[in-house]
Structure formats: C-alpha cells, structure tokens
Amino acid sequence: MAITQIFKSILRNITRQKYKKFIKMKVLIALTIFVVLAVEAAVNREQVQQQIKTASDNCLNDPAVGVSKDELKAFRESKGPKPANIGKLSVCVLKGIGWMKADNTLKTSEIRELFKQGLNGDLTKLEEVMGKCVADKGTPEETANNLLECLVFHGRNRQAASTA
C-alpha cells in the first residue's frame, strides 16, 4: 500500500506542476496579447495625431483656406474669436487625413474605428458618440467643425479620466 500511495502522490504532484505551468503560460500569453494591443492602439493614436498635425500645417499654409496660425492659436487659447474660415480649415484637414471624401461626406468607417479604440470597445457609448460627432450639420464646413470639436472634446475627457 505504501508504494501505491507514494506513486499516487508523485502523479498528483506532476499533474499539479503541469497545471501550474499551463496556467502560467496562459497568463503570459494573455499579457503578451494585451501589451501588443495596447502598443498598437497607442501607435494608432500617435499616427492619427501626427496626420492631423501635418494636415493642419499644410492647410494653414494654403492661402485659399484663409486662416493664419496666429488666428488659430489665439482661438485655441480662447483669446480670440473663432476664425471666419475655420470651416474651410476643418474641411481641408479632414480631406488631408482622408476622413472626408471629395463630395464632402465623411468616411464614417475610419472615424468609427478611431472612436472605438478611444472608447475601449464600449459599443453603446460608441453609437452615442458617432451620432453626435458625424452628424450632418447642413454644410460640409459645419460638419467638419463638429467632428474636429468632438475629437478634441473626447480626447480631453479621455485624458482627464486616465489621470484621475
């Protein structure tokens, strides 16, 4: 009997060790996937921010847009009025990053993906935000302004929530 009990004990220990290794591997795989997804999301946000900055710089240098860097800076810092051609600037930026088509309609699939990442996949909140942010406001300029203001608003709220 003693040999049988020893044999069973050894078998249980081997099984427990394998189970623990199995669980550790699963946790390690899950953490790796999480890190890869987090890095990818950060890269996507950084890429979008860089695209917006590049498009903004290009549009601000375009005399047809009619908004100067000083006007925009004063407006952003709430020290000045809304520039008269801010709508043209918004349309130019959205077209520059590929979110607005030549016919002045928004490419909602790209915008949805960006918001989806920012909202961590919360589909209820995603639909609410999409309804507000990509709504047709009557003119391409107002629609573009609305979307960019929405991006700024949700970006600031997300940053505030992450630092709280």
SVG drawing of the C-alpha trace seen along z (x, -y; Angstrom):
<svg xmlns="http://www.w3.org/2000/svg" viewBox="-29 -88 36 90">
<polyline fill="none" stroke="black" stroke-width="0.4" points="0.0,0.0 2.8,-2.4 4.2,-2.1 0.8,-2.8 0.3,-5.9 3.7,-7.2 3.1,-6.6 -0.3,-8.4 1.3,-11.3 4.0,-11.6 1.4,-11.6 -0.6,-14.3 2.5,-16.5 3.4,-16.1 -0.2,-16.9 -0.2,-20.0 3.1,-21.2 1.9,-20.8 -1.3,-22.5 0.5,-25.4 2.8,-25.7 -0.2,-25.6 -1.9,-28.4 1.3,-30.5 1.6,-30.1 -2.0,-31.1 -1.5,-34.2 1.8,-35.0 0.1,-34.7 -2.9,-36.9 -0.5,-39.6 1.5,-39.5 -1.6,-39.9 -2.8,-42.8 0.6,-44.6 0.6,-44.2 -2.9,-45.6 -2.1,-48.4 1.0,-49.3 -0.9,-49.1 -3.6,-51.4 -1.0,-53.9 0.7,-53.8 -2.6,-54.3 -3.5,-57.4 0.0,-58.8 -0.3,-58.2 -3.7,-60.0 -2.3,-62.9 0.6,-63.2 -1.6,-63.0 -3.8,-65.8 -0.8,-67.9 0.6,-67.5 -2.7,-68.2 -3.3,-71.2 0.2,-72.7 -0.5,-72.1 -3.9,-73.7 -2.7,-76.7 -0.1,-77.3 -2.7,-77.3 -3.9,-80.8 -7.2,-79.5 -8.1,-78.4 -7.7,-81.8 -6.8,-81.0 -3.5,-82.1 -1.5,-80.2 -1.8,-83.2 -5.6,-83.3 -5.9,-79.6 -3.5,-79.8 -5.5,-82.7 -8.7,-80.8 -7.3,-77.6 -6.2,-79.6 -9.6,-81.3 -8.0,-84.7 -9.7,-85.4 -12.8,-85.0 -13.5,-81.9 -11.7,-82.5 -14.1,-83.3 -12.8,-80.5 -12.4,-77.8 -14.9,-75.7 -12.6,-75.7 -9.7,-74.8 -11.7,-71.9 -12.7,-70.6 -9.1,-70.9 -7.8,-68.9 -10.4,-66.2 -9.7,-65.8 -5.9,-65.9 -6.2,-62.9 -8.6,-61.1 -11.7,-61.3 -13.7,-63.4 -14.4,-62.4 -14.2,-64.7 -18.0,-65.0 -17.7,-66.4 -19.2,-63.4 -17.5,-61.8 -15.8,-58.4 -17.5,-57.1 -15.8,-53.6 -12.4,-55.2 -13.8,-57.6 -15.8,-54.7 -12.5,-52.7 -10.7,-55.6 -13.6,-56.3 -13.9,-52.5 -10.3,-52.4 -10.7,-55.5 -13.8,-54.2 -12.3,-50.7 -14.9,-49.0 -17.9,-50.3 -20.5,-49.9 -23.3,-51.8 -21.1,-54.8 -19.6,-54.4 -23.1,-54.7 -23.8,-57.8 -20.6,-59.5 -20.9,-58.6 -24.4,-60.0 -23.1,-63.3 -19.8,-63.6 -20.5,-62.6 -24.0,-64.2 -24.6,-66.2 -24.8,-69.8 -26.1,-71.2 -22.8,-72.3 -19.5,-70.5 -17.8,-73.2 -20.1,-72.8 -20.0,-69.0 -16.2,-69.1 -16.1,-71.6 -18.4,-69.4 -16.2,-66.3 -13.0,-68.0 -14.5,-69.6 -15.9,-66.2 -12.4,-64.7 -10.9,-67.4 -13.7,-67.0 -13.5,-63.2 -9.7,-63.3 -9.5,-65.7 -12.1,-63.8 -10.3,-60.5 -7.0,-62.0 -8.7,-63.5 -10.3,-60.2 -6.9,-58.3 -5.1,-60.8 -7.9,-60.8"/>
</svg>
